[in-house]
Amino acid sequence: MRNKTLAQLGLAMAVMMVAPMAAIAQDSPEVQAERMALNGAEAKKAADQIAANQKAFDDKQAANEAAYRAALAAHDAEVAAIKQKAADDQAKWEAAVIACQNGDRSFCAPMPARMN
């Protein structure tokens, strides 16, 4: 819809610029008609270029948004994996502490070496 509005604006501006010139010009009606046709063609080219530029901009914005969403999803997955590993490590440590307290010394942390 925005492209259509921009194209209409371009054509309206071309008509506004051309209409007064045609009224003032002293050229023959054929020359004026040819000028109007050429100006109309140029106005259409300009409107088409504006529409193409807008589409390219919109496409680039969409691609940037998709890349951002993908990077955000990857980051969120990495954070979730780190949190899961931390929870797993915490559970393993807690189980080792309980085993050590229940007499299984293989789960106990080694005593630090004395510094002499």
C-alpha positions in Angstrom: 0.0 0.0 0.0 2.9 2.3 0.8 4.4 1.8 -2.6 1.1 2.7 -4.3 0.9 5.9 -2.3 4.5 6.8 -3.2 3.7 6.1 -6.9 0.6 8.2 -6.8 2.5 11.0 -5.1 5.2 10.9 -7.8 2.6 11.1 -10.5 0.7 13.9 -8.8 3.9 15.9 -8.4 4.7 15.4 -12.1 1.3 16.6 -13.1 1.5 19.6 -10.9 4.8 20.6 -12.4 3.8 19.9 -16.0 0.3 21.5 -16.0 1.4 25.1 -15.5 4.2 24.8 -18.0 1.8 23.5 -20.7 -0.5 26.4 -20.1 2.3 29.0 -20.3 4.1 27.5 -23.3 3.7 29.0 -26.7 4.5 25.7 -28.5 2.1 24.1 -30.9 -0.4 21.7 -29.5 1.5 18.8 -31.0 4.7 19.8 -29.3 2.9 20.3 -26.0 1.2 16.9 -26.3 4.6 15.3 -27.0 6.1 17.1 -24.0 3.2 16.0 -21.8 3.6 12.4 -23.0 7.4 12.4 -22.3 6.9 14.0 -18.9 4.2 11.5 -18.1 6.6 8.7 -19.1 9.4 10.2 -17.0 7.0 10.6 -14.1 6.0 6.9 -14.4 9.7 5.9 -14.4 10.3 8.0 -11.3 7.2 6.4 -9.6 8.4 2.9 -10.6 11.9 3.7 -9.2 10.4 4.9 -5.9 8.3 1.7 -5.7 11.4 -0.4 -6.5 13.5 1.4 -3.9 10.7 1.0 -1.3 10.5 -2.7 -2.1 14.2 -3.2 -1.8 14.2 -1.3 1.5 11.3 -3.5 2.8 13.0 -6.7 1.7 16.3 -5.7 3.4 14.4 -4.8 6.6 12.7 -8.2 6.5 16.0 -10.0 6.0 17.6 -8.0 8.9 14.6 -8.9 11.1 14.9 -12.6 10.2 18.6 -12.6 10.9 18.1 -10.8 14.2 15.4 -13.3 15.3 17.6 -16.2 14.3 20.6 -14.8 16.3 18.3 -14.2 19.3 16.9 -17.7 19.1 20.5 -19.1 19.0 21.5 -17.0 21.9 18.5 -18.1 23.9 19.3 -21.7 23.1 22.9 -21.2 24.3 21.7 -19.6 27.5 19.2 -22.5 28.1 22.0 -25.0 27.6 24.3 -23.3 30.0 21.6 -23.1 32.6 20.8 -26.8 32.1 24.4 -27.7 32.5 24.7 -25.6 35.7 21.6 -27.4 37.1 23.0 -30.8 36.2 26.3 -30.0 37.7 24.6 -28.7 40.9 22.5 -31.9 41.2 25.6 -34.0 40.7 27.5 -32.1 43.3 24.6 -32.3 45.8 24.4 -36.1 45.2 28.2 -36.4 45.8 27.9 -34.4 49.1 25.1 -36.7 50.3 27.1 -39.8 49.3 30.2 -38.5 51.1 28.2 -37.7 54.2 26.8 -41.2 54.1 30.3 -42.7 54.2 31.2 -43.2 50.6 34.6 -41.5 50.7 35.1 -41.9 46.9 32.7 -38.9 46.5 34.4 -36.7 49.1 36.6 -33.9 47.9 40.3 -34.5 48.5 41.9 -32.8 51.5 44.0 -29.8 50.4 47.8 -30.4 50.6 49.5 -28.7 53.5 51.9 -26.0 52.6 55.1 -26.4 54.5 
